[in-house]
């Protein structure tokens, strides 16, 4: 009976350790996700704060960071006689953190979207910003 109790206790402790280890992994993963979301939120806020529109020119600054940026700016414009037309701005651009970029959006934009992807050694994030409210 004593031997059976010892085996039960041993198995229980191993199970408890396994559960604790799994919970630790889950908490670590959740923490990583929350940190990435926080970084994305910070980058989005910095980009939004930097957006200016004056005299038909929209400008923004890429936040200072040590990672790599990929940015797509696209939209849609309605042209009389042509229907909808797809728009793309600042294509094939090399994005340098801290630099300011600008372009002149079409006057008839019905959509104007800024999508960014950021990646560094700690992870990656992506987000989309609607630019249309800035030019109306």
C-alpha positions as CSV (number, residue, x, y, z in Angstrom):
1,X,0.0,0.0,0.0
2,X,2.8,2.4,0.9
3,X,4.5,1.6,-2.5
4,X,1.2,2.4,-4.3
5,X,0.9,5.7,-2.4
6,X,4.5,6.6,-3.4
7,X,3.8,5.9,-7.0
8,X,0.6,7.9,-6.9
9,X,2.4,10.8,-5.3
10,X,5.3,10.6,-7.8
11,X,2.8,10.6,-10.8
12,X,0.9,13.5,-9.2
13,X,4.0,15.6,-8.8
14,X,5.1,14.9,-12.4
15,X,1.6,15.9,-13.6
16,X,1.6,19.0,-11.5
17,X,5.0,20.0,-12.9
18,X,3.8,19.4,-16.4
19,X,0.7,21.5,-15.9
20,X,2.8,24.3,-14.3
21,X,5.3,24.1,-17.2
22,X,2.4,24.3,-19.8
23,X,0.8,27.2,-18.0
24,X,4.2,28.9,-17.9
25,X,4.5,28.4,-21.7
26,X,0.9,29.7,-22.3
27,X,1.6,32.7,-20.1
28,X,4.8,33.4,-22.0
29,X,3.1,33.1,-25.4
30,X,0.2,35.4,-24.2
31,X,2.8,37.9,-22.9
32,X,4.6,37.9,-26.3
33,X,1.3,38.5,-28.1
34,X,0.4,41.4,-25.8
35,X,3.9,42.9,-26.3
36,X,3.7,42.7,-30.1
37,X,0.2,44.3,-30.0
38,X,1.6,47.0,-27.8
39,X,4.5,47.6,-30.2
40,X,2.0,47.7,-33.1
41,X,-0.2,50.1,-31.3
42,X,2.8,52.4,-30.5
43,X,3.9,52.4,-34.1
44,X,0.4,53.1,-35.4
45,X,0.0,56.0,-33.0
46,X,3.4,57.4,-34.0
47,X,2.5,57.1,-37.7
48,X,-0.9,58.7,-37.2
49,X,0.6,61.5,-35.2
50,X,3.0,62.2,-38.0
51,X,0.4,62.4,-40.8
52,X,-0.1,65.8,-42.3
53,X,-2.0,67.0,-45.3
54,X,-1.4,70.4,-46.8
55,X,-1.8,71.8,-50.3
56,X,-2.7,68.4,-51.8
57,X,0.4,66.6,-50.3
58,X,0.1,63.9,-47.7
59,X,3.2,63.2,-45.6
60,X,4.1,60.8,-42.8
61,X,7.1,59.7,-40.9
62,X,8.3,56.1,-40.4
63,X,8.9,55.6,-36.7
64,X,12.5,55.3,-35.4
65,X,13.2,51.6,-34.9
66,X,15.8,49.0,-35.5
67,X,13.7,46.7,-37.6
68,X,12.6,46.4,-41.2
69,X,9.6,48.2,-42.6
70,X,7.4,47.3,-45.6
71,X,4.7,49.8,-46.4
72,X,1.9,49.7,-49.0
73,X,-0.2,52.7,-49.8
74,X,-3.1,52.0,-52.0
75,X,-6.5,53.3,-52.8
76,X,-9.3,53.7,-55.3
77,X,-10.5,56.6,-57.3
78,X,-13.7,57.1,-59.3
79,X,-13.0,58.6,-62.7
80,X,-15.9,59.8,-64.9
81,X,-16.1,57.6,-68.0
82,X,-13.6,55.1,-66.5
83,X,-15.3,53.8,-63.4
84,X,-13.1,52.8,-60.5
85,X,-9.3,52.9,-60.8
86,X,-6.8,51.3,-58.5
87,X,-4.1,53.6,-57.0
88,X,-0.7,52.8,-55.6
89,X,1.7,55.3,-54.1
90,X,5.4,55.2,-53.2
91,X,5.9,51.7,-54.6
92,X,9.4,50.1,-54.6
93,X,10.4,52.5,-51.9
94,X,13.2,51.7,-49.3
95,X,11.8,52.8,-46.0
96,X,14.2,54.4,-43.6
97,X,13.2,54.8,-39.9
98,X,12.9,58.4,-38.9
99,X,12.5,59.7,-42.5
100,X,9.5,61.5,-43.8
101,X,7.8,60.6,-47.0
102,X,5.1,62.4,-49.0
103,X,2.9,61.9,-52.0
104,X,-0.1,63.7,-53.7
105,X,-3.2,61.5,-53.5
106,X,-5.7,61.6,-56.3
107,X,-8.4,64.3,-55.7
108,X,-11.2,61.7,-56.3
109,X,-10.1,59.0,-53.8
110,X,-12.9,56.9,-52.4
111,X,-10.4,54.7,-50.5
112,X,-6.9,55.4,-49.3
113,X,-5.2,52.7,-47.1
114,X,-1.8,52.6,-45.5
115,X,-0.7,49.1,-44.5
116,X,2.6,48.4,-42.7
117,X,4.5,45.4,-41.8
118,X,7.3,45.7,-39.3
119,X,9.8,43.0,-38.3
120,X,12.8,42.9,-36.0
121,X,14.6,40.2,-33.9
122,X,11.8,40.3,-31.3
123,X,9.0,39.6,-33.7
124,X,6.8,41.2,-36.2
125,X,3.5,43.2,-36.5
126,X,1.3,44.7,-39.0
127,X,-1.6,47.2,-39.1
128,X,-3.7,49.3,-41.4
129,X,-4.5,53.0,-41.2
130,X,-7.3,54.6,-43.2
131,X,-5.8,57.8,-44.8
132,X,-9.0,59.0,-46.3
133,X,-10.1,61.0,-43.3
134,X,-6.8,62.9,-43.4
135,X,-7.4,64.3,-46.9
136,X,-11.1,65.1,-46.7
